[in-house]
Amino acid sequence: MIVDDEPIARRVLREELELIDNVEVIGEAADGASALQKIGSQHPDLVLLDLEMPAMGGLDVVRRLKHGKHLPVIVIVTAYHQHALQAFDAGAIDYLLKPVGQERLSQAVERARRVTGRQATERIAQLQEIAEPRTRRIVGKVGEEYFLLSAGEIYAFQAEGDLVWIVTAKRKYLATQTLKELELRLKNGSFRRIHRNALVNVDHVRKMSALSSQRWLITMNNDLEFVASKRQARTVRELLSW
């Protein structure tokens, strides 16, 4: 799918894409709102997304992408090299500078072919963090669907063997990262490790009860309970100013 507010730019990209084997252009969008609607209904594998569009730019489109079985690979298209580098560093699989050449376009398509569904979702999550710098996005999985979760809605992460579960108010998701990776990524936020198998979001802690001089029971707003040592509970109390 091609998303660009300039008709000539869309036509050029379409003509170039039609020269690449096994590529079908299933749609075009001239603005961000149309792009979101068509991405949701047509499920493209690859979206060539212009960053600079009136009303709703490319990063605004990325920020509003939700979840599902099929999230596309995003390739940023821009006339500004600085924006392209920012997008690439943030997790876009590739970027194209206008005017787009046939060779670079072919390379971007080939890179996109090698991206898995999980990788596409994680890269969108990283782009969303650039679009909203204070918002961390975590990828969770249920069946074959990948969900983009904001850190604020997560109550806790629980490790069970090699699996890590993401616990929210209504359901659990399978994490795509290890507990250690999640702890490092969220270290400047509200999450604290209270057990070797658990990270909790202190914003969702309801109460802390002393079980003994060395152990504390931490109860979350959804009634999930964790037992923490005195040393581990101290970090939670300090953050809560208890």
C-alpha positions as CSV (number, residue, x, y, z in Angstrom):
1,M,0.0,0.0,0.0
2,I,1.2,3.5,-0.9
3,V,0.5,6.4,1.4
4,D,1.4,9.9,0.2
5,D,-0.5,13.1,-0.2
6,E,1.2,13.9,-3.5
7,P,-0.6,12.2,-6.5
8,I,2.6,12.3,-8.6
9,A,4.6,10.6,-5.9
10,R,2.0,7.8,-5.6
11,R,2.0,7.3,-9.3
12,V,5.8,7.1,-9.5
13,L,5.9,4.5,-6.7
14,R,3.2,2.5,-8.2
15,E,4.9,2.3,-11.6
16,E,8.2,1.3,-9.9
17,L,6.6,-1.3,-7.8
18,E,4.8,-2.9,-10.8
19,L,8.3,-3.7,-12.2
20,I,9.2,-5.8,-9.2
21,D,8.2,-9.5,-9.3
22,N,5.6,-10.8,-6.9
23,V,4.5,-7.4,-5.8
24,E,0.9,-6.2,-6.0
25,V,-0.2,-2.7,-5.1
26,I,-3.6,-3.3,-3.3
27,G,-4.3,0.3,-2.6
28,E,-3.3,4.0,-2.1
29,A,-4.2,6.6,0.4
30,A,-3.7,10.4,0.1
31,D,-4.0,11.2,3.9
32,G,-3.5,9.6,7.3
33,A,-7.2,8.9,8.1
34,S,-7.7,7.0,4.8
35,A,-4.5,5.1,5.4
36,L,-5.6,3.9,8.8
37,Q,-9.0,2.7,7.4
38,K,-7.4,0.9,4.4
39,I,-4.6,-0.7,6.5
40,G,-7.3,-2.0,8.8
41,S,-9.6,-3.4,6.0
42,Q,-7.1,-4.5,3.4
43,H,-4.2,-5.8,5.6
44,P,-1.2,-5.0,3.4
45,D,2.1,-6.8,4.0
46,L,4.0,-3.6,3.3
47,V,3.2,0.1,3.6
48,L,5.2,2.8,2.0
49,L,4.4,5.7,4.3
50,D,5.2,9.3,3.7
51,L,6.1,11.2,6.8
52,E,5.1,14.7,5.8
53,M,1.4,14.9,5.2
54,P,-1.1,17.6,6.3
55,A,-3.4,17.0,9.3
56,M,-2.0,13.5,10.1
57,G,1.6,12.7,9.2
58,G,3.2,9.4,8.9
59,L,4.2,9.1,12.6
60,D,0.6,10.0,13.5
61,V,-0.6,7.1,11.4
62,V,1.9,4.7,13.1
63,R,0.8,6.0,16.6
64,R,-2.8,5.1,15.8
65,L,-2.1,1.6,14.6
66,K,-3.5,-0.9,17.1
67,H,-3.2,-4.7,17.0
68,G,-4.2,-7.8,15.2
69,K,-3.0,-10.9,13.4
70,H,-1.5,-8.9,10.6
71,L,0.4,-5.6,11.2
72,P,2.4,-4.4,8.1
73,V,6.0,-3.7,7.7
74,I,6.5,0.1,7.5
75,V,8.9,1.6,5.1
76,I,9.2,5.4,5.6
77,V,9.3,7.6,2.5
78,T,10.5,11.2,3.0
79,A,12.2,14.1,1.3
80,Y,14.2,14.9,4.5
81,H,17.2,12.8,5.3
82,Q,17.2,13.7,9.0
83,H,13.6,12.4,9.4
84,A,14.5,9.2,7.6
85,L,17.4,8.5,9.9
86,Q,15.3,9.1,13.0
87,A,12.7,6.6,11.6
88,F,15.2,4.0,10.7
89,D,16.9,4.2,14.2
90,A,13.5,4.0,15.8
91,G,12.8,0.6,14.2
92,A,11.4,1.1,10.7
93,I,12.7,-1.7,8.5
94,D,13.9,0.8,5.9
95,Y,13.5,4.3,4.6
96,L,13.4,5.8,1.1
97,L,14.5,9.3,0.2
98,K,12.6,11.1,-2.5
99,P,13.0,10.9,-5.4
100,V,12.9,7.1,-4.9
101,G,15.1,5.1,-7.3
102,Q,14.2,1.6,-8.6
103,E,17.2,-0.1,-7.0
104,R,16.6,1.3,-3.5
105,L,12.9,0.5,-3.8
106,S,13.7,-3.1,-4.7
107,Q,16.1,-3.4,-1.8
108,A,13.5,-2.1,0.6
109,V,10.9,-4.6,-0.7
110,E,13.3,-7.5,-0.3
111,R,14.2,-6.5,3.3
112,A,10.5,-6.3,4.0
113,R,9.9,-9.9,2.7
114,R,12.3,-11.2,5.4
115,V,10.4,-9.6,8.3
116,T,8.3,-11.9,10.5
117,G,5.0,-10.8,12.0
118,R,6.5,-10.4,15.5
119,Q,9.3,-8.3,14.1
120,A,6.9,-6.0,12.2
121,T,4.9,-5.5,15.4
122,E,8.0,-4.8,17.5
123,R,9.2,-2.2,15.0
124,I,5.8,-0.5,15.0
125,A,6.0,-0.4,18.8
126,Q,9.4,1.3,18.5
127,L,8.1,3.8,16.0
128,Q,5.2,4.6,18.3
129,E,7.7,5.4,21.1
130,I,9.3,8.0,18.8
131,A,5.9,9.4,18.0
132,E,5.1,9.6,21.7
133,P,8.4,9.8,23.5
134,R,7.1,9.3,27.0
135,T,5.1,6.2,26.0
136,R,6.7,2.8,26.1
137,R,5.1,0.1,23.9
138,I,5.3,-3.5,24.8
139,V,4.4,-6.3,22.3
140,G,2.2,-9.1,23.7
141,K,0.9,-12.2,21.9
142,V,-2.4,-14.1,22.2
143,G,-2.6,-17.0,19.8
144,E,-1.5,-15.7,16.4
145,E,-2.3,-12.1,17.2
146,Y,0.2,-9.5,18.3
147,F,-0.9,-6.6,20.6
148,L,0.7,-3.2,21.1
149,L,0.4,-2.4,24.9
150,S,1.2,0.8,26.7
151,A,3.4,0.3,29.8
152,G,0.7,2.1,31.9
153,E,-1.9,-0.6,31.3
154,I,0.4,-3.4,32.4
155,Y,0.2,-4.5,36.0
156,A,3.0,-7.0,36.1
157,F,5.3,-9.3,34.2
158,Q,5.5,-12.9,35.4
159,A,8.1,-15.5,34.3
160,E,7.2,-19.2,34.2
161,G,10.2,-21.1,33.0
162,D,11.1,-19.8,29.6
163,L,7.8,-18.0,29.2
164,V,7.1,-14.4,30.4
165,W,3.4,-13.4,30.8
166,I,2.2,-9.8,30.6
167,V,-0.6,-9.2,33.1
168,T,-3.2,-6.4,32.5
169,A,-6.5,-5.7,34.2
170,K,-8.5,-8.0,31.9
171,R,-6.2,-10.6,30.4
172,K,-2.7,-12.1,30.0
173,Y,-0.4,-11.9,27.0
174,L,2.7,-13.8,26.1
175,A,5.7,-11.4,26.0
176,T,8.2,-11.5,23.2
177,Q,11.1,-10.4,25.4
178,T,12.8,-11.9,28.4
179,L,12.2,-10.5,31.9
180,K,15.7,-9.1,32.0
181,E,15.2,-7.4,28.7
182,L,11.9,-5.9,29.8
183,E,13.5,-4.7,33.1
184,L,16.2,-2.9,31.3
185,R,13.8,-1.3,28.8
186,L,11.5,-0.1,31.6
187,K,14.1,0.8,34.2
188,N,13.3,4.5,34.2
189,G,9.6,4.0,34.6
190,S,7.3,2.6,37.3
191,F,8.3,-1.1,37.1
192,R,10.3,-2.7,39.9
193,R,11.5,-6.3,40.3
194,I,10.1,-7.7,43.5
195,H,11.0,-11.3,42.8
196,R,13.4,-13.1,40.4
197,N,10.3,-14.1,38.4
198,A,8.3,-10.9,38.6
199,L,8.3,-7.2,37.8
200,V,5.4,-5.1,39.1
201,N,4.1,-1.7,38.1
202,V,4.0,0.3,41.3
203,D,1.2,2.6,39.9
204,H,-1.1,-0.5,40.2
205,V,-0.1,-1.5,43.7
206,R,-3.1,-1.5,46.1
207,K,-1.5,-2.5,49.4
208,M,1.6,-4.0,51.0
209,S,1.2,-6.3,54.0
210,A,4.0,-7.6,56.3
211,L,4.1,-11.4,56.4
212,S,7.1,-11.5,58.6
213,S,10.1,-9.3,59.4
214,Q,11.7,-10.3,56.1
215,R,8.7,-10.9,53.7
216,W,6.0,-8.7,52.3
217,L,2.8,-9.5,50.5
218,I,2.2,-7.0,47.6
219,T,-1.4,-6.9,46.3
220,M,-2.2,-5.3,42.9
221,N,-5.4,-3.5,41.9
222,N,-6.6,-6.6,40.1
223,D,-6.0,-8.7,43.3
224,L,-2.9,-10.4,41.9
225,E,-0.5,-11.1,44.8
226,F,3.3,-11.3,45.0
227,V,5.6,-12.1,47.9
228,A,8.7,-9.9,48.1
229,S,11.6,-9.9,50.4
230,K,12.2,-7.0,52.8
231,R,15.0,-5.7,50.6
232,Q,12.9,-5.9,47.3
233,A,9.8,-4.5,49.0
234,R,11.9,-1.4,50.1
235,T,12.3,-0.2,46.6
236,V,8.5,-0.4,46.0
237,R,7.8,1.5,49.3
238,E,10.3,4.2,48.4
239,L,8.7,4.7,45.0
240,L,5.3,4.9,46.7
241,S,6.7,7.2,49.5
242,W,5.5,4.7,52.1
